[in-house]
Structure formats: structure tokens, C-alpha cells
Amino acid sequence: MQSKYKVGLMRLNLLAGALLLALLAPRQPQLPGALLLWLGVVWLAVTAVLLEFSHRRPPLLPWQLMPGLLLAGLLWTAPERYALWLWLWPATLLLPQPAWTLVINLLLATLSWWALYPLLGPAQGLFAALALGVLAAMAIARRRQPQQLVVRQRVRLVPGLPLWPAHQLQADLSREQARCQREGVHGELLLLSVPRHQLWTTARALCHQLHEFENCYRLDSRTLAALLLSRDAAQAEQRRNALLADLPAPRRVRFVPLSATDALDIPASDFPHQLLTGDRELTHG
Amino acid sequence: MADGIPTTAGRFALAYVAGALLLAGYAAWHYLMGHYARILLPTLLALLLVVAAVLRLTVANRPRIPAYLTLIAGYLLLAMELPWLETSASLWVGLAPVLPVLLLPLAPALLLNAVMAPAWLLLSGEPLDGDLTLSYLAAMTLVPLALWEQRRQRALLLATDPRDADCQALSREGLHAHLASEFQRTELLHQPLAILVIHLPQVEMASEQFGNRARQALLDTLCREVSRCSRRHDFLGRQTPATFWLVLPDTSESGAQLVQQRILQALEPVVLLDTGPLRTHMGLCQRLPGESWQRLHRRLLEFTRRLEAQ
């Protein structure tokens, strides 16, 4: 499934949009209009560059509001030039987004219709509003519900990698603790703090080092965690050394045995502060 | 999921009816203004949209036909009215690239927009080298981005969510990935591994005879009872629409038989509304000592096929 979808075509479409706006921008007589168009160009180009097939960058809220704000700005500053873009509003409603940005987009759409109203006159203005309403209804019918929070907490962050969000660690940890105790297996929680810009490369390297049945977790923007399983303490020692030798120089590492229930009996989101603070460079639990 | 489909149909039907009302209002407007020649088209198109709304509600698995009807209605009205609109044509021509995106899937919408663009630009009556052409093309390029993003999100969710869409079990891909890793784990730790194959012969019949709800009840009951009878690290996955695998790590043959017995006992008193007593075929598959992953996997698939043919 993961290989079937190609981000490339969408990127091409984004860049084509940026190009057209860039052609349009120098032809604008007024400064605000041109400025907004250039902003649109930048937004589309940056989106195209950052676009990737993973949950690595969850859609940021201001990012989702940008198209609506730019469109409203253009229609407000120069209604006579961009009248036909009034019909872009249903498309902004079609974007996957939470309910409150949908409401803001609807309000902005109403506002830009109001900006156009003096040009249209009462009769056409009324018909335009009604037509816009019908199209908005279609867009809302077509809209997919944004992923519910529960779903988002359970998905892998990158297709094909056993890399999960922090919530998943909470669930997996107590299960693994019980299981290790039952099966007499030596389990360890690895906490790894790395510089922010190295997080994703380190996560990739770590995932490749793990057995297929071990999982890796992203706790925050600079902390990774992994559950390591070994037959006994001696094998665990070997694995620790092998792991540390292969990972790019990390800032801080800590291994906590799963049998240390006291230390681990806190929310997973507190692990980075509680278990990785102080000068415990390269200590082994 | 099962409830989502009728509401989507309802919302679309509502949108089509709103469109029909708008067109009827437009016809009435022409009547009031004395443009008697221009009344006929919007009236007919309003009727067409009502037909589309009815089709959308009654023919559940063919959403494309009412969508195309609506698109034709929009295109016809726009083509007929644009020459009359003079200066405000530059506003209304913007409807043309938006309609296909709202109504059609991504690829046909892109194609239709590209093919129709010259025609709409000519109809709008503005000079072709002006700003209008550029802003029309920009609108045409920007509108499909919403569909691209929808597509990306959906594909991403499918590729990263290990669970089945219909019930509380792993999807097929999730199950196979999980089973492969569990195989490695039990091998490394020298533990036994058992897989309980559970076939629900009523699933196919239930959805054909009683609809989605009966099928959902079957699946939900099975998942609930199985999760009650299993430990936290046992996991249930949906191998085929009607067959589940319950993976039991670190479980000997006798332990797995005990689980099977417990599930049978739990399901025995269940009587569902439409389908009656819940019937199951179950079988155990134990990993043989020294068996490779490929062999176990093949054996499991073979076993599942035989169980389903029973």
C-alpha cells in the first residue's frame, strides 16, 4: 500500500499553482494585492517542498488557515480583479480540517461575498450567495471527516517503520511489563535524547537496529524511546553495546529495566524530564 | 463506517435539492423580469437536479450518475447564461472549474477541466491574453489541491493504521506484520506459538440477506467475546472478510485448546437478532519445532482455505 501512493504528482500541482500566481503577481497595480499573491506563491512552494508521505509533520493549524486567509485578503483588497476566485471557497471547505477552521472559512467566505456585493448589485449578489451556499453544501457533503484523535494516536508515524507516537508507549509499556514478567524475559526501555534536527535520522537508524517485534516511539521533538527484549541480562548487555556503537553520537541515553516498575509508573510524556535529566550521560539504568 | 454512507448520501441529496430550488428561483426570476424565452432551461434543469437527489438516495452504490447529472445541469446553465451576463461573466465563469472538482473524482475532474478550459474562456467573452485567463488557470490549478490532500490523508491512514476498518481487530496487513514479528520473537525466546483460526460462515449470508447491520453485529460479537477470552498480548486479526486469526504467543497446544474451548463456551449462548445463534468453525494451528516462517504462513493459509470450504 505505501509504495502505491506517490506524493510527486501533488507536488507538481502545487508548483504549477505557485507558477501561475507568480505570473499573475507582477501584473498587479496595487501593492497589497501583489504582496498577497507573492505570499500565496511562497505558501504553495513551501508546502510543495515540505510535502511528504508521513505523519512526521502533523498539519499545523495556521498552515490550514492560510489558504482561506489569503483568499479573503485578495477578495477584500481587490474584489473587481479576482471576482472569479469567489468560487474557490468551496475548495477550501473541501480540505481535511477540524470543525472550527471550517467555521472560520465559512465566515471568511461570507465576508468576501460582502466585499463583492457592491459590484454585483442586489439581484446577482443574491444569486451568487445562494449558488455559493449550494456549492458549500456539496463540499461539506464530500468532505471526509478529519482523522479522529483516537485514530491519530494509534497510527505509525512513517509508513513502514515501527515508529509510534507517545500514547502508544503508554499502552505497550504496561502490556510488555506484564508479559516479560510472565515469560521470564529481560525487557528494557531505552530512552534516547538527540538534537532536534537529528531526531528523524536517528529514529530511522534505531528502527533498523531493532528486532521486528520491538517498537520505537517518539516522545517529544528530541526524545525517542524503544522497548528492547532479550533472553537474559547478559544478552541485554550485548545489545546495549551494539546499539550504542551504531547510533550517531547521542546526547543522552538511559536504559531502564521493565522490572523497575517504580521508575516507570509515571505518564510516558514525563519520561524525558523525569528519567533523562541530570548528568546521567550514558548510564545504564 | 456503516452509518457514514447513508448520511453522506443524505447530505448530497440535500445539496442537490438546494441546487434545484436555486434553479427554480432563477426560472421564477426570469418570469418576473419578462424573459419568457429563458424560463424553460432552468426549469428543466431544476427537475434534473430533483431526479439526481432521488437517485442519490435510492441507488446507494452508484453515486456517480447523480453527480454527472448535476454537472451537466451546471454546465448547461452556465453555457447558456454566460453570453447574457456581459461584465459579470468574469465572476460566473469561475464556477466552471469548481463544479467538476466538487462532483467528480480527482482524475476525471482534472481531465475535464483541462479539456473545457478554452471553451469557457472563449464563452466568457474577455480577451484571452488578459488577467482573466491567468486567474482562471490559477483557479483551475488550485481547486484540485483539496482533493489531492484528501487523497494523501486517506492513503496515509491506510498505510499507517494497523486496524481493520469494520471491527476491533487488526487489518490483514497489520495482522501479517504483527504475526511475522511475533514469530521472530517466540523463536528468539524459544517459546511456542499457536494460531486459532476462526471462520464465521454467516458473515456473507448476513450482509446479503439482512444488510450491513446484521454483519456488523456478527463481527462485533465475535471480537468482543474473543477479547474477553484472551490475554492482553494475544491479538485478533481479520485474514479474510469472514475469517479471523487469533495469535497466541507463548502458548502450548493444550493452552490453545483451552482458549478455543473458552471461546466456544462464550459464543454458545449468543443469539443475534437477525441471524440467530452465532455459528463458528474453529481450528488450531501450532508452530512445529524448527518450522520456517514461510512454511508456517503457507500452512496457515491452506488451513484457512480448508476451514472456509467446510
Interface residues (C-beta under 8 A of the other chain):
Chain A: M1 Q2 K4 Y5 V7 L9 M10 N13 L14 A16 G17 L20 L21 L23 L24 R27 L51 F53 S54 H55 R81 Y82 A83 L84 W85 L86 W87 L88 P90 A91 T92 L94 L95 P96 L116 L119 L120 A123 Q124 F127 A128 L130 A131 G133 V134 L135 A137 M138 A139 I140 A141 R142 R144 Q145 P146 Q147 V151 R154 V155 R156 L157 V158 P159 G160 R175 A178 R179 R182 E183 V185 H211 E212 F213 L229 R231
Chain B: G4 T8 R11 F12 L14 A15 A18 G19 L22 G25 Y26 W29 S88 S90 L91 W92 V93 G94 L95 P97 V98 L99 V101 L102 L103 D131 L132 L134 S135 Y136 L137 A138 A139 T141 L142 V143 P144 L145 A146 L147 W148 E149 Q150 R151 R152 Q153 R154 A155 L156 L157 L158 A159 T160 D161 P162 R163 E173 A180 S181 E182 Q184 R185 L188 L189 H190 Q191 R232 H233 D250
